[in-house]
Amino acid sequence: MNDLIRDLELLGADVDWPATPAFRTQVSVPSVQRTQGTDTTVRRRRLAVAIALAVLLAAARALAATGVIHFGGATIKRVERLPPADPVASMQLGTPIRIPEARALLPGLRLPPRLAHPDAAYQDPRGVSFVYLDAQRRPRAILGVLREGPELLQKLVSISTQIRRVRVDGAPGIYIAGTHVVDFLYGPGRRLSRPTVIWDRDGLLYRLEAKDALALATGS
């Protein structure tokens, strides 16, 4: 994937825009007193720069609100309203397998420190899902690891939900802060998803879904 395209697509979602700086233009004039024409030129230049900055800011904000982000085999789209999706029944993780078998299926697998010890594993047509349980033995987090390819999954995200860039153990990623819809294009279909972190490394696309996904993935 072209990192430049990815950065441009994410620009509007993750930029703290500074205040417009004060511009100072030095103009050489033949005498101590500047002419009225020179003053007018300086004002026009300053106005042109201010307009250009405003256009860039508006474009970035528009991209954040209505744009599309491509990340590995995932496509993230902003929508005004989330479509209907099943919160439970469509969560089909695949065939249960032993955790060592799951690791062997994915050469190059690298789990973040807080996700190093999954409690269960499942295999599906494109990869493996690891399940993590809480103290009451209830699912706390699901980490899907997919072999990268075109059109693996699509995420539909409300325009009010925060999306921002993150790093997961040094790898580039995206954090979706709220509930959204995920559509697995190769398999089980569309369902609701909790907050999610997506990152890619060495030909594998990682997708962590959990209430505290960001903390689990990044350790922060």
N, C-alpha and C positions, 0 to 999 in steps of 0.2 A: 504494500500500500504506500502511496505517496504521502510522506509525513507532512509535506507542505499543505496538501489539500486537506488533510485531517486537521491541522492546526487552524486553517482558515475557517473550516466548518465549525470549530469549537470556539472561535474567537469571541463571538457574541455572548456565549454562555459563561465565559470565565475570564473576564477582563475587568479589573478595577480601574476605571478611567480617571486619570488625574484631572485636576482643575485646569482649564485652559491657561497656558502660560502667558505672561505679559511679553509681547513682542516689541523689540526695539530695533528700529532700522536706522542705520547710519548712512547719511547722505552727504556726499561731498558737494559743497557749494562754493562758488568763487568768492563769496563775501560772507561776513559774519551773519547777516540777516538773510534767512531763507526766503525764497520767493513764494508767493501764494500758490503757484502752479506746483512747486515741489511738495508743499504740504498736502495738496489734493492727491498727488500720486501716492504718497506714503499712506494716506487714509484708505485709498482704494486697495492697495496691496494688503493692508491689515484686514480689510473686510473680506478680500478674496481668501486669505488664509483661514479666517474664522469660518467662512462658509464651507470650505473644504473639510475642516475638522468636524463640523456639524453633520455633513453628509456621511462621512466615515462612521461617526457614532450612530447615526440613524440606521445605516446599513447593518452594522454589527448587531444592534438591538433587534432589527427585523429578522435577521438570521436566527437569533436566539429564540425568537417567538414563533417563527413559522418555518424554519429551515429543516433540512434533512442532514443527518450525520451518518457517514459511512465509516464503519470500524470493523476491519476484518470481514467476517461473514455476517456481521450484524448491521442492520439499518435502523436508525432511530428517527422517528418522525414526530413532529409537534402536531397536535390536533386540538381543536377547540373543545371537543367532548369525546371522552373515551367510549369506544364501542362496547356492546354487551360482551361479557366474557364470563366463563364459569370459574368460580374461585377454588373449586375443589376437584370436581370429577375429571377434569382434563389433565390433572397432574399425574401423568403416566411417566414414570422414571425409567422403565425398561425391565430387563431381567436381572434379578439379584445375582451377584457374583461375589467371590471373596475379594477382600481388599488387595491382597498381593497380586491377584489376577488382574484387577483393574489397573494397578500401577504398571504391570507388564504390558498392557495393551497400548500404553501411551509413552513411547520413548521420549525423553526430554521433559517429562512431567516435573514440575517444580511448584510445590505448595508453599504458600506463605507460612511463617512460623506458627501463627495461631490456628492454622488449618492443617497442620502436619499430621494429625491423628484422627481421621474420619471414623465414624462408627458403623457405617454400612456403605455399600457400593452397588451400583446398577449399571448395566450396559444397554445402550440403545444403538440404532444404526450408525450414528455419527460420532459416538464417543462414550464417555462415562459420566455418571453423576455420583458424587460423594454426599452422604447425608451425615449431619452432625446433630447430636442429641443434647438436650439440656439435662439438668439434674433430675428431672422427673421422667426422663427417657422419652421426651417428646421432641419432634423435629425442631431444631433451632435454626439451622441453615442448610442450604443446598448449594453445592458447588458443581456446576456442569462444566466439563472439559471436553471441547469439541475439536476435531481435526479441522483446521481452517479450510474453507471453501466458499464459493459464491452462494449467497442467499441461504444462510443457515437459519437466521431468525430475524424477526422484525419486532421492534418495540414502538408502541404508540404511547406518547407521553403528553399529558396536559400542558398547555402553554404556561400554567402557573407553577409547574414542578421544576425544581432546580436541577440543572445538568451542569456538571463541571469536570474538568480534567483532574486526574489524580495520577500518582505513581504507586505501583504495587511492587515492592521489592525491586525497584528500579525500572520496571516495565511500564509503558504508557497505558493509561486506562481512562475510563469514563465512569462517573458516579451519577446515578439517577436517584434523587433523594426521596421520592414518594412512590405511592402505589401507582402502577401503570399496567398496561396490557402487553403481554409477550405472546408472539405467535411463532411457534416453531414450524418453519416452512417445510422441513423434511419429515415431520412426524406427528406428534400428539395433538397439535393444534393450538388454539388460542385460550389463554386463561389470564386471570389477574396475577400480578406479581408484586411482591414487597420491594422495598428499596434494593437496588442492585448495583454491583460494581462489575464492570466488564474490562478485561485486559487481555493482551495477546503477547505471547512469547514463544519463540522457536516453533512456529507452525501450529500452535495450539491456541484456541480461543477459550478463555476462562470466563465463566459467568457465575458470580456469587450472589445468592438471594437470601437476605436476612434482614431483620429489623435493624440490626447493628452491623450491616454489611461493610460499611466504610471502616469501622474500627477493626473488624476481623481481618479485612484484606490488608490494610495498611499498618495496623498496630498502633494507630493514633486515636 
